[in-house]
């Protein structure tokens, strides 16, 4: 199984009109994604449950989601949170899981943190080790239930 490293292209798409694209924004977004994928590659060689401790409020991990390995960010994670309270986002575009990364300034702040981590990696563990994978499975189950309840 390979890691999903699809870069995001943002834009506004309206029927009958050419797409309105944002290449300057995408350059920042794609740089952040590329750095996250480097961290994800490193995590693949680590024991299950290993997270990159990018900052006090940001952790990066890897999960299997929809038959692909995804690099994910956990925001403001605490081991005491219930699964419903854990905020996590894929660095790639996912069905039903949109993440507003903010503007270029906010993305650049994340880029600086990811670059700092790559220069001096710090690891931590999520407990239990399969917790992140359990969260991903819950999302897959929700998508399946939601889509099966929609009229054809």
C-alpha positions, 0 to 999 in steps of 0.5 A: 500500500502506498502513501497518498501524496496527491497535492491539492488544487483549490478553485471555484468551479461553476457549471458552464464557466472556466474554473477560477484557480488560485496558484499562489495559494496552492504553492503554499498549500502544496509546500505544506503538504510536501513537508507533511509527506516527508514526516509521514514517510519517516513515521512509516518506519516507526512503531504503530502509534508513533506521532511526530510532535511538531508543537505543543498543539500539533502532532502528525501521524499516519493512518490507513484510510480508504485503502491508502496511507494518509498523513494526518494532523492532530490539533490540540490533542490530549490523551484524555479526549474522547474519540469524538473530541479529537480533531484530526485532518488529512493533509490530502483532500478527503471526501466529507473531511474538509479542513480550512487551513486558513490563508497563506499566512496561517499555512506559512506558520504550519510550514515553519513548524514542519520544517523545524520538526524535520530539522530536529525531530521529536516523537511521542506516542498515542495511546492506545497505539491503534487509536488513530487507526480507530478514528480513521475506521470510524470515519470510514464507517460514517461515510459508508452509513451516510452514503447508504442512507442517501437516495439513489 
